[in-house]
Each structure stands twice: as C-alpha cells, then as structure tokens.
C-alpha cells in the first residue's frame, strides 16, 4: 500500500514542481515585455488631399454611368 501511494505521489510532486517552474518563467518573460507604444499625430484638421481623391472618384463613377446610359440609348422602340 505504501508503495502504491508513493508511486502516485511522485508524478504529482513532479508535475507540481514543473508547474511552479513554468509559472516563474512566464512571469519573467512578462516582466521583459515593453509597455504600450504611444503614437502622436502632428496633423490636425481636414485632409484636403483625401477629399479631392474621393471627389474625383465619385465624379468618375458618375461620368461612367452617364456614358453607359447615353450609349445604351432608347431601346424600347417608341
């Protein structure tokens, strides 16, 4: 009976020792990680360049759709 108990206790004690060592390693790795990076932007206000790109794209889409409708013409035959 004592041998059985000893045979069960050895793996339990070994796994407990490994768990303690692993948690200590994790704690040491967390301590080495740098803190969060703070990014500051210097520009503020309205981005006119981005607005111009968006307006030009919208105008291009409108012109393309209009061209397709004009080229399609009146197809109902009346």
N, CA, C and O of each residue as an XYZ file, in Angstrom:
312
protein
N       0.826     -1.188      0.000
C       0.000      0.000      0.000
C       0.869      1.250      0.000
O       0.562      2.218     -0.696
N       1.942      1.237      0.769
C       2.819      2.396      0.832
C       3.517      2.612     -0.505
O       3.743      3.751     -0.913
N       3.857      1.522     -1.186
C       4.489      1.660     -2.497
C       3.533      2.265     -3.524
O       3.936      3.081     -4.353
N       2.269      1.862     -3.463
C       1.274      2.425     -4.369
C       1.096      3.916     -4.123
O       1.029      4.708     -5.063
N       1.021      4.282     -2.871
C       0.879      5.688     -2.519
C       2.094      6.479     -2.979
O       1.959      7.585     -3.501
N       3.270      5.918     -2.789
C       4.495      6.563     -3.225
C       4.532      6.676     -4.750
O       4.977      7.689     -5.289
N       4.062      5.635     -5.441
C       4.039      5.642     -6.901
C       3.075      6.699     -7.436
O       3.294      7.240     -8.520
N       2.026      6.995     -6.700
C       1.091      8.040     -7.106
C       1.598      9.434     -6.739
O       1.308     10.405     -7.439
N       2.337      9.533     -5.670
C       2.800     10.840     -5.197
C       3.945     11.399     -6.040
O       4.056     12.616     -6.192
N       4.785     10.548     -6.581
C       5.952     11.014     -7.350
C       5.510     11.809     -8.585
O       6.002     12.921     -8.779
N       4.608     11.296     -9.427
C       4.202     12.103    -10.591
C       3.490     13.392    -10.200
O       3.647     14.410    -10.874
N       2.719     13.366     -9.134
C       2.018     14.565     -8.688
C       3.015     15.620     -8.225
O       2.888     16.793     -8.575
N       4.000     15.209     -7.446
C       5.011     16.152     -6.964
C       5.850     16.681     -8.120
O       6.202     17.861     -8.135
N       6.174     15.837     -9.080
C       6.961     16.253    -10.230
C       6.198     17.259    -11.079
O       6.771     18.262    -11.505
N       4.932     17.015    -11.332
C       4.141     17.947    -12.130
C       3.931     19.264    -11.391
O       3.888     20.318    -12.024
N       3.801     19.228    -10.084
C       3.677     20.459     -9.317
C       4.955     21.282     -9.403
O       4.898     22.504     -9.542
N       6.104     20.623     -9.322
C       7.382     21.329     -9.428
C       7.546     21.937    -10.818
O       8.039     23.057    -10.951
N       7.134     21.203    -11.856
C       7.215     21.730    -13.217
C       6.272     22.912    -13.421
O       6.615     23.860    -14.127
N       5.092     22.868    -12.813
C       4.143     23.973    -12.924
C       4.694     25.233    -12.271
O       4.533     26.329    -12.808
N       5.333     25.090    -11.134
C       5.930     26.245    -10.454
C       7.043     26.830    -11.304
O       7.154     28.051    -11.424
N       7.865     25.981    -11.892
C       8.955     26.465    -12.739
C       8.417     27.158    -13.982
O       8.959     28.179    -14.405
N       7.364     26.619    -14.566
C       6.780     27.228    -15.763
C       6.159     28.578    -15.444
O       6.302     29.519    -16.224
N       5.478     28.689    -14.321
C       4.875     29.978    -13.970
C       5.939     31.016    -13.660
O       5.745     32.196    -13.953
N       7.046     30.613    -13.081
C       8.140     31.553    -12.834
C       8.748     32.026    -14.146
O       9.111     33.196    -14.275
N       8.863     31.130    -15.118
C       9.384     31.511    -16.431
C       8.440     32.478    -17.129
O       8.892     33.451    -17.733
N       7.147     32.229    -17.056
C       6.173     33.131    -17.669
C       6.213     34.509    -17.017
O       6.134     35.529    -17.701
N       6.335     34.534    -15.715
C       6.392     35.817    -15.020
C       7.649     36.581    -15.408
O       7.605     37.805    -15.532
N       8.752     35.899    -15.599
C       9.989     36.560    -16.009
C       9.868     37.094    -17.429
O      10.380     38.172    -17.727
N       9.198     36.355    -18.309
C       9.017     36.826    -19.687
C       8.082     38.021    -19.752
O       8.298     38.920    -20.564
N       7.058     38.054    -18.926
C       6.142     39.194    -18.906
C       6.846     40.455    -18.426
O       6.532     41.554    -18.883
N       7.782     40.307    -17.523
C       8.493     41.464    -16.999
C       9.390     42.081    -18.070
O       9.674     43.278    -18.006
N       9.839     41.311    -19.038
C      10.723     41.811    -20.086
C       9.983     42.495    -21.224
O      10.596     43.239    -21.990
N       8.706     42.270    -21.353
C       7.959     42.841    -22.459
C       7.847     44.355    -22.291
O       7.602     44.843    -21.187
N       8.029     45.104    -23.394
C       7.928     46.558    -23.299
C       6.479     46.995    -23.099
O       5.542     46.247    -23.378
N       6.324     48.198    -22.619
C       4.990     48.747    -22.399
C       4.339     49.125    -23.714
O       4.928     48.941    -24.779
N       3.135     49.648    -23.644
C       2.424     50.014    -24.869
C       3.118     51.187    -25.576
O       3.727     52.051    -24.945
N       3.001     51.182    -26.902
C       3.595     52.230    -27.719
C       2.556     53.327    -27.918
O       1.427     53.059    -28.329
N       2.946     54.559    -27.623
C       2.055     55.698    -27.780
C       2.444     56.435    -29.055
O       3.597     56.831    -29.224
N       1.475     56.617    -29.951
C       1.723     57.295    -31.220
C       1.000     58.626    -31.195
O      -0.201     58.686    -30.931
N       1.730     59.688    -31.469
C       1.123     61.016    -31.505
C       1.120     61.515    -32.940
O       2.129     61.423    -33.639
N       0.002     62.036    -33.372
C      -0.078     62.605    -34.709
C       0.117     64.104    -34.614
O      -0.306     64.738    -33.648
N       0.762     64.663    -35.625
C       1.031     66.096    -35.604
C       0.047     66.867    -36.465
O      -0.136     68.069    -36.270
N      -0.596     66.187    -37.424
C      -1.549     66.874    -38.288
C      -2.916     66.911    -37.629
O      -3.325     65.977    -36.939
N      -3.593     67.987    -37.855
C      -4.971     68.075    -37.386
C      -5.765     68.854    -38.421
O      -5.200     69.603    -39.218
N      -7.061     68.673    -38.403
C      -7.898     69.393    -39.349
C      -8.347     68.505    -40.482
O      -8.262     67.278    -40.415
N      -8.821     69.147    -41.516
C      -9.412     68.452    -42.657
C      -8.327     68.054    -43.642
O      -7.428     68.846    -43.925
N      -8.397     66.843    -44.166
C      -7.418     66.353    -45.139
C      -7.941     66.639    -46.543
O      -8.730     65.869    -47.091
N      -7.498     67.740    -47.110
C      -7.986     68.164    -48.414
C      -7.560     67.213    -49.525
O      -8.313     66.999    -50.475
N      -6.387     66.649    -49.420
C      -5.927     65.710    -50.446
C      -6.805     64.471    -50.521
O      -7.149     64.015    -51.611
N      -7.164     63.931    -49.373
C      -8.044     62.758    -49.341
C      -9.434     63.099    -49.866
O     -10.065     62.283    -50.538
N      -9.906     64.294    -49.561
C     -11.216     64.726    -50.055
C     -11.207     64.864    -51.571
O     -12.183     64.512    -52.233
N     -10.113     65.374    -52.122
C     -10.008     65.523    -53.576
C     -10.009     64.164    -54.266
O     -10.636     64.001    -55.313
N      -9.321     63.203    -53.696
C      -9.308     61.852    -54.274
C     -10.712     61.253    -54.259
O     -11.138     60.649    -55.243
N     -11.422     61.414    -53.169
C     -12.786     60.899    -53.084
C     -13.723     61.576    -54.054
O     -14.560     60.918    -54.671
N     -13.595     62.900    -54.201
C     -14.457     63.632    -55.131
C     -14.162     63.231    -56.572
O     -15.088     63.074    -57.368
N     -12.895     63.063    -56.917
C     -12.534     62.660    -58.277
C     -13.057     61.256    -58.581
O     -13.510     60.996    -59.695
N     -13.002     60.372    -57.626
C     -13.520     59.017    -57.820
C     -15.034     59.048    -58.024
O     -15.555     58.372    -58.911
N     -15.737     59.828    -57.206
C     -17.191     59.929    -57.349
C     -17.559     60.526    -58.704
O     -18.501     60.061    -59.345
N     -16.830     61.548    -59.148
C     -17.098     62.153    -60.452
C     -16.847     61.143    -61.567
O     -17.609     61.089    -62.533
N     -15.807     60.357    -61.449
C     -15.522     59.339    -62.457
C     -16.622     58.299    -62.546
O     -16.993     57.875    -63.640
N     -17.142     57.888    -61.407
C     -18.238     56.907    -61.405
C     -19.478     57.503    -62.047
O     -20.146     56.836    -62.837
N     -19.795     58.746    -61.721
C     -20.975     59.404    -62.305
C     -20.822     59.523    -63.814
O     -21.767     59.249    -64.554
N     -19.640     59.930    -64.282
C     -19.415     60.051    -65.722
C     -19.494     58.696    -66.418
O     -20.029     58.611    -67.523
N     -18.984     57.654    -65.812
C     -19.040     56.316    -66.411
C     -20.474     55.824    -66.523
O     -20.866     55.281    -67.556
N     -21.252     56.009    -65.476
C     -22.655     55.571    -65.506
C     -23.433     56.379    -66.528
O     -24.255     55.820    -67.253
N     -23.195     57.682    -66.602
C     -23.872     58.533    -67.576
C     -23.504     58.105    -68.998
O     -24.371     58.034    -69.868
N     -22.233     57.823    -69.234
C     -21.812     57.381    -70.563
C     -22.479     56.078    -70.969
O     -22.890     55.923    -72.119
N     -22.588     55.149    -70.045
C     -23.254     53.881    -70.348
C     -24.716     54.115    -70.677
O     -25.241     53.499    -71.604
N     -25.378     54.979    -69.951
C     -26.797     55.251    -70.204
C     -26.993     55.958    -71.541
O     -27.960     55.670    -72.246
N     -26.108     56.868    -71.901
C     -26.219     57.580    -73.178
C     -25.960     56.616    -74.341
O     -26.692     56.633    -75.330
N     -24.941     55.792    -74.233
C     -24.633     54.845    -75.303
C     -25.706     53.770    -75.451
O     -25.917     53.234    -76.539
N     -26.354     53.475    -74.387
C     -27.408     52.471    -74.424
C     -28.597     52.980    -75.215
O     -29.248     52.209    -75.921
N     -28.886     54.253    -75.106
C     -29.951     54.898    -75.890
C     -31.349     54.438    -75.530
O     -31.585     53.790    -74.510
N     -32.249     54.796    -76.400
C     -33.660     54.440    -76.214
C     -33.903     53.104    -76.900
O     -33.927     53.031    -78.128
N     -34.080     52.055    -76.119
C     -34.195     50.709    -76.674
C     -35.631     50.178    -76.687
O     -35.850     49.045    -77.113
N     -36.581     50.934    -76.249
C     -37.943     50.398    -76.223
C     -38.629     50.556    -77.563
O     -39.711     49.999    -77.749
N     -38.042     51.305    -78.531
C     -38.549     51.376    -79.908
C     -39.715     52.304    -80.112
O     -40.345     52.246    -81.168
N     -40.041     53.160    -79.161
C     -41.175     54.057    -79.369
C     -40.753     55.391    -79.857
O     -41.595     56.261    -80.081
